[in-house]
Amino acid sequence: MPDTSERLSLPYLMPAQAQKHVTHNEALQRLDLLVQLAVEGFDANTPPALPQAGEVHALGTAPTAAWAGHVGELAVWIGETWQFSAPQDGWLALDKSTGILRRWVAGAWAEVSPPDLANLSGVGINTDHDSGNRLSVSSPASLFNHEGAGHQVKLNKASAADTASLLFQTDFSGRAEMGTAGQDDFAIKVSADGSGWTTALAFDAASGMATGAALTQSVGDATVGRLLRVGDFGIGADAGPLVADLDAHELSGSFSAYGGAHAQAPAGANPFSALDGVFGLLCGNSTLGGQSANLWQIAVGIDTPGLAFRVRATGTWGAWQSLWTGANTTVDANGFIKEASPIVRLFHDSSEEPAVPLAARFERIGLGHYRLTDVPPLASKGWQIEVPQDANGNRLVYVDCSYDAGMAALDVRTRKVIWQDGWAGGAPCDIPVGRWVDLRFDMP
């Protein structure tokens, strides 16, 4: 039977041995050295001047003094002397000064390296991984922090036809997904049951333009909760969508329609019953729809300028109210506002059309004699002629007019004002400089 153990060289107690406690204590001392082995340092060659009890050093290749001759051994200070032990392959020792763990192998202490984590088959943190989820994490949260600047999380796919996305699940059943699925357009999809999916928003990879169920689907889509696209309800469009029935229209926004004389004029009360052209329509709804809603409409004539509005309360539309503007009124030669059909200002050397245009052609025939051609007759209702007056209200000129329907021409003659049992025309004279005669015509 050998005197010491195979691995730690602990001395055995022999039969009939005297002072067995000495051998036993020696074994305990070696155990105290080698179990939970921690050294003051590696590659030590010079013994410390004042060693402490239990101090262990891993000796180097050139130990001196009391350590001489013990290359590569472990030296422990026990009692008043150094005890030595030769390490064996596989022993582990911790460097107390650095925290580095080393292993004795091939006659030297080699640093224990962390395991190689490259090309692992999978990692499960607080859970198991599988072939489809090679990285599995079960925790309340996951943190990806920066390393002094920014941080990116990258999802890379092999081709456009593959999928790179984030899938949100409830009890492992899909409820929302965002990413590039089957193409490079970015999409956000949602599902109520994990089976049927709706694309809420999708962004074209080339243009960045958006589509999807979250956007309005037509120019007049009033579905609550949808996002408004450019052009819907006339917002940002070149022209608002056409209204088919003015009285039934309840949508807020900017629209367009045709006047009552147009072939495509809408149903319902038309604010421009004689307008043969387009007008803009601005609408508002104060109670989110319904027949009892308080609605309003504002119409702006485009081909023929004009402005009108009306309101609806408890399901009944009020009449259209026209606003007096520079498009349907004029200021006469005396400073008064007058209703305009087409009105021409006749000066001594020209004519001017300040409101509804006629494109009349002006000609001065002679002293106090003027001609306008390509004009309709003077207005059949309301006022026709307004002449300039002085500060006392006296007329400055007397006016005679004659109309030739065949030539569509109006001859105007102006004379001095005389009294002959009433105001009458005297000798011809021109219209005073800086003043004019207002001539109001029928609509052409």
C-alpha positions as CSV (number, residue, x, y, z in Angstrom):
1,M,0.0,0.0,0.0
2,P,1.5,3.5,-0.9
3,D,2.2,6.0,1.8
4,T,0.2,8.9,0.1
5,S,-2.9,9.4,-1.9
6,E,-2.8,9.4,-5.7
7,R,-4.0,12.9,-6.5
8,L,-3.3,15.2,-3.6
9,S,-0.4,13.2,-2.0
10,L,-2.1,13.2,1.4
11,P,-0.1,11.0,3.9
12,Y,-1.9,7.8,5.0
13,L,-2.0,6.6,8.6
14,M,-0.1,3.4,8.8
15,P,-0.9,0.4,11.0
16,A,0.6,0.6,14.5
17,Q,2.0,4.0,13.7
18,A,3.1,6.2,16.6
19,Q,2.0,9.8,16.8
20,K,-0.7,9.3,14.2
21,H,-1.9,12.8,14.8
22,V,1.2,14.2,13.1
23,T,0.4,12.4,9.9
24,H,-3.3,13.4,10.1
25,N,-2.5,17.0,10.7
26,E,-0.1,17.0,7.7
27,A,-2.9,15.7,5.5
28,L,-5.3,18.5,6.8
29,Q,-2.6,21.1,6.1
30,R,-2.3,19.9,2.5
31,L,-6.1,19.9,2.1
32,D,-6.2,23.5,3.5
33,L,-3.7,24.4,0.8
34,L,-5.3,22.8,-2.2
35,V,-9.1,23.0,-1.6
36,Q,-10.5,26.3,-2.9
37,L,-7.0,27.1,-4.1
38,A,-6.3,30.9,-4.2
39,V,-2.8,32.3,-4.6
40,E,-1.2,35.6,-3.9
41,G,0.2,35.6,-7.4
42,F,1.6,33.5,-10.2
43,D,5.2,33.2,-11.4
44,A,6.6,34.3,-8.0
45,N,10.4,33.8,-7.5
46,T,11.3,35.7,-4.4
47,P,9.8,34.8,-1.0
48,P,8.1,37.7,0.9
49,A,10.0,39.1,3.9
50,L,7.0,38.8,6.3
51,P,4.7,36.0,5.0
52,Q,1.3,35.6,6.6
53,A,-0.1,32.3,7.8
54,G,-1.7,30.3,5.0
55,E,-0.2,32.5,2.3
56,V,0.1,30.6,-1.0
57,H,2.3,31.4,-4.0
58,A,2.5,29.7,-7.4
59,L,6.2,29.7,-8.1
60,G,7.9,30.6,-11.4
61,T,10.9,29.2,-13.2
62,A,13.7,30.7,-11.1
63,P,12.7,30.6,-7.4
64,T,15.3,31.9,-4.9
65,A,16.2,31.7,-1.2
66,A,13.8,29.4,0.7
67,W,12.0,28.6,-2.6
68,A,15.1,27.5,-4.5
69,G,14.7,24.2,-6.2
70,H,10.9,24.2,-6.2
71,V,10.3,25.4,-9.8
72,G,6.6,25.5,-10.7
73,E,5.4,24.3,-7.2
74,L,2.9,25.8,-4.8
75,A,4.5,27.3,-1.7
76,V,2.4,27.8,1.5
77,W,3.5,29.4,4.7
78,I,2.6,27.1,7.6
79,G,3.8,27.7,11.1
80,E,7.3,29.0,10.7
81,T,8.2,27.4,7.4
82,W,7.4,27.0,3.8
83,Q,5.7,23.9,2.7
84,F,5.7,22.9,-1.0
85,S,3.3,20.9,-3.2
86,A,3.6,20.1,-6.9
87,P,0.4,20.8,-8.9
88,Q,-1.2,18.2,-11.1
89,D,-2.9,18.5,-14.5
90,G,-6.3,20.1,-14.2
91,W,-5.8,21.9,-10.9
92,L,-7.5,25.3,-10.8
93,A,-6.1,28.4,-8.9
94,L,-7.5,31.9,-8.5
95,D,-5.2,34.9,-8.6
96,K,-6.4,36.9,-5.6
97,S,-4.9,40.1,-6.9
98,T,-6.4,40.1,-10.4
99,G,-9.4,37.7,-10.1
100,I,-8.0,35.6,-13.0
101,L,-8.6,31.9,-12.9
102,R,-5.8,29.6,-14.2
103,R,-5.4,25.9,-14.8
104,W,-2.3,23.8,-14.5
105,V,-1.7,22.1,-17.9
106,A,1.5,20.8,-19.6
107,G,3.7,22.1,-16.7
108,A,2.4,25.7,-16.6
109,W,-0.4,27.8,-15.3
110,A,-2.7,28.7,-18.3
111,E,-5.4,31.4,-18.0
112,V,-8.9,29.8,-18.2
113,S,-10.6,31.4,-21.2
114,P,-14.4,32.0,-21.4
115,P,-16.3,29.5,-23.6
116,D,-16.4,30.2,-27.3
117,L,-19.9,31.5,-28.1
118,A,-19.5,31.6,-31.9
119,N,-21.7,29.3,-34.0
120,L,-23.8,28.1,-31.1
121,S,-26.8,25.9,-32.0
122,G,-28.9,28.2,-29.9
123,V,-29.2,30.2,-26.7
124,G,-32.1,30.1,-24.2
125,I,-32.2,32.7,-21.4
126,N,-34.5,31.6,-18.7
127,T,-36.2,29.3,-21.2
128,D,-35.5,26.8,-23.9
129,H,-34.5,27.5,-27.5
130,D,-35.6,25.5,-30.6
131,S,-34.8,25.3,-34.3
132,G,-37.1,28.1,-35.2
133,N,-36.3,30.4,-32.2
134,R,-32.6,29.8,-31.7
135,L,-32.4,32.8,-29.4
136,S,-35.1,32.7,-26.7
137,V,-35.5,35.1,-23.8
138,S,-38.0,34.9,-21.0
139,S,-37.9,38.1,-19.0
140,P,-40.0,41.2,-18.1
141,A,-37.9,43.3,-20.4
142,S,-34.8,43.2,-22.8
143,L,-32.3,46.1,-23.0
144,F,-30.1,46.9,-26.0
145,N,-28.0,49.8,-24.8
146,H,-25.6,52.1,-26.7
147,E,-21.8,51.8,-26.4
148,G,-21.1,55.5,-26.2
149,A,-23.1,56.7,-29.2
150,G,-26.1,55.3,-31.2
151,H,-27.5,51.8,-31.4
152,Q,-29.3,49.9,-34.3
153,V,-31.3,46.7,-34.2
154,K,-31.0,45.1,-37.7
155,L,-33.3,42.6,-39.4
156,N,-31.7,41.3,-42.6
157,K,-33.5,39.1,-45.1
158,A,-32.0,37.3,-48.1
159,S,-34.2,38.7,-50.8
160,A,-37.2,41.0,-51.3
161,A,-39.6,38.0,-51.5
162,D,-38.6,37.0,-47.9
163,T,-39.8,38.5,-44.6
164,A,-38.1,40.9,-42.1
165,S,-40.6,41.9,-39.5
166,L,-41.6,42.3,-35.9
167,L,-44.5,40.1,-34.9
168,F,-46.6,41.0,-31.8
169,Q,-48.5,38.1,-30.3
170,T,-51.1,37.3,-27.6
171,D,-50.7,33.8,-26.2
172,F,-48.5,33.0,-29.2
173,S,-51.2,34.1,-31.7
174,G,-50.3,37.0,-34.0
175,R,-52.1,40.3,-33.4
176,A,-49.9,42.9,-35.2
177,E,-46.9,42.8,-37.5
178,M,-44.7,45.5,-38.9
179,G,-41.9,45.2,-41.5
180,T,-41.2,44.1,-45.1
181,A,-43.2,40.9,-45.7
182,G,-42.8,39.3,-49.2
183,Q,-41.7,42.6,-50.7
184,D,-39.6,45.7,-49.8
185,D,-42.7,47.9,-49.1
186,F,-43.0,48.6,-45.4
187,A,-46.4,47.7,-43.9
188,I,-48.2,47.6,-40.6
189,K,-50.8,44.8,-40.3
190,V,-53.2,44.0,-37.5
191,S,-55.4,40.9,-36.7
192,A,-58.2,40.3,-34.2
193,D,-57.7,36.5,-34.1
194,G,-54.3,35.7,-35.7
195,S,-56.0,34.4,-38.8
196,G,-57.5,37.3,-40.8
197,W,-55.1,40.2,-41.3
198,T,-55.7,43.8,-42.4
199,T,-53.0,46.1,-43.8
200,A,-53.5,49.3,-41.8
201,L,-50.7,51.2,-43.4
202,A,-48.2,50.4,-46.2
203,F,-45.5,52.7,-47.6
204,D,-44.2,52.3,-51.1
205,A,-40.5,51.6,-51.1
206,A,-39.8,53.7,-54.1
207,S,-42.0,56.8,-53.5
208,G,-42.8,56.6,-49.8
209,M,-46.5,57.1,-50.5
210,A,-49.0,55.6,-48.1
211,T,-51.9,53.2,-48.7
212,G,-54.0,51.0,-46.4
213,A,-57.2,50.7,-44.4
214,A,-56.3,53.5,-42.1
215,L,-56.5,56.0,-44.9
216,T,-59.7,57.4,-46.5
217,Q,-60.6,55.3,-49.5
218,S,-62.3,57.9,-51.6
219,V,-62.6,61.6,-52.0
220,G,-65.8,61.6,-49.8
221,D,-65.0,58.7,-47.3
222,A,-66.4,59.8,-43.9
223,T,-65.4,56.6,-42.0
224,V,-64.6,57.7,-38.4
225,G,-60.9,57.0,-37.4
226,R,-59.4,57.1,-40.9
227,L,-56.5,59.4,-41.8
228,L,-57.2,62.1,-44.4
229,R,-55.3,61.8,-47.7
230,V,-54.4,64.8,-49.8
231,G,-57.3,65.4,-52.2
232,D,-60.0,63.9,-50.1
233,F,-62.8,66.3,-49.3
234,G,-61.0,68.7,-51.6
235,I,-58.1,69.2,-49.2
236,G,-55.0,70.0,-51.2
237,A,-56.6,69.1,-54.5
238,D,-56.7,71.0,-57.7
239,A,-60.5,70.8,-57.6
240,G,-62.8,69.5,-55.0
241,P,-65.0,66.4,-55.7
242,L,-68.3,67.2,-57.5
243,V,-71.5,67.3,-55.4
244,A,-74.4,65.4,-56.9
245,D,-77.2,66.9,-54.6
246,L,-76.7,70.1,-52.8
247,D,-79.6,69.6,-50.4
248,A,-78.5,66.1,-49.4
249,H,-74.9,66.9,-49.0
250,E,-73.8,66.6,-45.3
251,L,-70.0,66.2,-45.6
252,S,-67.6,68.8,-44.3
253,G,-64.8,69.9,-46.7
254,S,-64.2,71.7,-49.9
255,F,-66.2,70.5,-53.0
256,S,-67.3,71.9,-56.4
257,A,-70.5,72.0,-58.5
258,Y,-71.9,73.5,-61.6
259,G,-74.4,76.4,-61.9
260,G,-78.0,75.8,-62.6
261,A,-77.8,76.4,-66.3
262,H,-75.0,73.8,-66.8
263,A,-75.8,70.3,-68.1
264,Q,-74.1,68.8,-65.0
265,A,-75.7,71.0,-62.4
266,P,-76.4,69.1,-59.2
267,A,-79.9,68.5,-57.7
268,G,-81.1,70.7,-54.9
269,A,-81.3,74.5,-54.5
270,N,-78.5,76.0,-56.6
271,P,-77.0,79.3,-55.5
272,F,-76.1,80.2,-59.0
273,S,-79.2,79.3,-61.0
274,A,-78.1,81.2,-64.1
275,L,-74.3,80.4,-63.9
276,D,-73.2,78.3,-66.8
277,G,-69.9,77.2,-65.1
278,V,-68.3,75.9,-62.0
279,F,-68.4,77.2,-58.5
280,G,-66.6,76.1,-55.3
281,L,-68.5,74.8,-52.3
282,L,-67.2,74.9,-48.7
283,C,-69.2,72.9,-46.2
284,G,-69.3,72.4,-42.4
285,N,-71.2,70.1,-40.0
286,S,-71.4,71.1,-36.4
287,T,-73.0,67.9,-35.0
288,L,-71.3,65.0,-36.8
289,G,-74.0,64.3,-39.4
290,G,-77.6,63.2,-39.3
291,Q,-80.8,64.9,-40.5
292,S,-81.0,67.1,-37.3
293,A,-77.5,68.4,-37.8
294,N,-76.7,72.1,-38.0
295,L,-75.0,72.5,-41.4
296,W,-73.7,75.3,-43.5
297,Q,-72.6,75.8,-47.1
298,I,-70.7,78.6,-48.7
299,A,-70.6,78.9,-52.5
300,V,-68.1,80.9,-54.4
301,G,-68.6,81.5,-58.1
302,I,-65.6,81.0,-60.3
303,D,-66.5,81.5,-63.9
304,T,-68.9,84.3,-62.8
305,P,-67.7,85.8,-59.5
306,G,-70.2,85.6,-56.6
307,L,-70.5,84.6,-53.0
308,A,-73.5,83.0,-51.2
309,F,-74.2,81.0,-48.1
310,R,-77.0,79.1,-46.4
311,V,-77.6,77.1,-43.2
312,R,-79.7,74.1,-42.2
313,A,-81.2,73.4,-38.8
314,T,-83.6,70.5,-37.8
315,G,-83.4,69.1,-41.3
316,T,-84.5,72.2,-43.2
317,W,-82.3,74.3,-45.4
318,G,-82.7,78.0,-45.4
319,A,-82.6,80.1,-48.6
320,W,-79.4,81.0,-50.2
321,Q,-78.2,84.5,-49.2
322,S,-76.1,86.4,-51.6
323,L,-73.3,88.7,-50.2
324,W,-72.7,92.1,-51.7
325,T,-69.2,92.2,-53.1
326,G,-67.3,93.9,-55.8
327,A,-68.5,91.0,-58.1
328,N,-72.2,91.9,-58.0
329,T,-72.2,95.6,-57.0
330,T,-70.5,98.7,-58.3
331,V,-69.9,102.2,-56.9
332,D,-71.6,104.7,-59.2
333,A,-70.3,108.1,-60.3
334,N,-71.7,109.7,-57.2
335,G,-70.2,107.2,-54.7
336,F,-73.3,105.0,-54.1
337,I,-73.2,101.2,-54.1
338,K,-75.5,99.8,-56.8
339,E,-76.4,96.2,-57.8
340,A,-74.5,95.0,-60.8
341,S,-75.6,92.9,-63.6
342,P,-73.0,93.8,-66.2
343,I,-72.1,97.5,-65.6
344,V,-69.9,99.6,-67.9
345,R,-68.3,102.8,-66.8
346,L,-68.4,105.2,-69.7
347,F,-65.6,107.9,-69.7
348,H,-65.1,110.7,-72.2
349,D,-62.3,108.7,-73.9
350,S,-62.8,105.1,-72.9
351,S,-64.9,102.5,-71.1
352,E,-64.3,100.3,-68.1
353,E,-65.9,97.1,-66.8
354,P,-65.3,96.9,-63.1
355,A,-67.7,94.0,-62.2
356,V,-69.2,91.4,-64.5
357,P,-67.3,91.7,-67.8
358,L,-69.0,92.1,-71.2
359,A,-65.9,92.7,-73.4
360,A,-67.7,95.7,-74.9
361,R,-65.9,97.7,-77.6
362,F,-65.7,101.5,-77.1
363,E,-65.7,104.1,-79.8
364,R,-65.9,107.9,-79.6
365,I,-67.9,109.1,-82.6
366,G,-67.7,112.9,-81.9
367,L,-68.4,115.5,-79.2
368,G,-70.6,113.9,-76.6
369,H,-71.3,110.9,-78.9
370,Y,-70.1,107.4,-77.9
371,R,-70.8,103.9,-79.1
372,L,-70.5,100.5,-77.3
373,T,-70.8,97.4,-79.5
374,D,-71.1,93.7,-78.6
375,V,-73.4,94.6,-75.7
376,P,-76.9,93.4,-74.7
377,P,-79.8,95.9,-74.2
378,L,-79.8,98.1,-71.1
379,A,-81.3,96.4,-68.0
380,S,-85.0,95.5,-68.3
381,K,-85.5,95.7,-64.5
382,G,-84.1,98.1,-62.0
383,W,-81.9,101.1,-62.8
384,Q,-80.2,101.6,-66.2
385,I,-78.2,104.8,-66.2
386,E,-76.5,106.8,-63.4
387,V,-75.0,110.2,-64.3
388,P,-72.5,112.2,-62.4
389,Q,-73.7,115.0,-60.1
390,D,-72.3,118.0,-58.5
391,A,-72.1,118.7,-54.7
392,N,-75.7,119.9,-54.7
393,G,-77.1,116.9,-56.5
394,N,-77.4,118.6,-59.9
395,R,-76.7,116.5,-62.9
396,L,-73.6,117.3,-64.8
397,V,-74.7,115.9,-68.1
398,Y,-77.9,114.9,-69.8
399,V,-77.9,111.4,-71.4
400,D,-79.8,110.0,-74.4
401,C,-79.4,106.3,-75.4
402,S,-80.5,104.3,-78.4
403,Y,-79.9,100.6,-79.0
404,D,-79.5,98.8,-82.3
405,A,-80.3,95.1,-81.7
406,G,-79.0,94.0,-85.1
407,M,-75.6,95.4,-84.4
408,A,-75.7,94.8,-80.7
409,A,-74.7,98.4,-80.3
410,L,-75.6,101.2,-77.9
411,D,-75.3,104.8,-78.9
412,V,-74.9,107.3,-76.0
413,R,-75.1,111.0,-76.4
414,T,-74.3,113.5,-73.6
415,R,-75.5,117.1,-73.6
416,K,-75.4,120.1,-71.3
417,V,-78.3,120.2,-68.8
418,I,-80.9,123.0,-69.4
419,W,-84.2,123.9,-67.9
420,Q,-87.3,123.9,-70.2
421,D,-90.2,123.4,-67.8
422,G,-88.1,120.5,-66.6
423,W,-84.6,119.2,-67.1
424,A,-83.7,118.7,-70.7
425,G,-80.6,118.3,-73.0
426,G,-78.9,121.2,-74.5
427,A,-75.8,121.4,-76.7
428,P,-73.6,118.3,-77.0
429,C,-70.7,118.0,-74.5
430,D,-68.3,115.4,-73.4
431,I,-68.5,113.6,-70.0
432,P,-66.4,115.6,-67.5
433,V,-62.8,114.4,-67.1
434,G,-62.5,112.2,-64.0
435,R,-66.2,111.4,-63.9
436,W,-68.2,108.7,-65.7
437,V,-71.7,107.5,-66.6
438,D,-72.8,104.0,-65.3
439,L,-74.7,101.9,-67.8
440,R,-76.3,98.7,-66.5
441,F,-77.1,95.9,-69.0
442,D,-79.1,92.8,-69.0
443,M,-77.2,89.6,-68.4
444,P,-75.8,88.4,-71.7
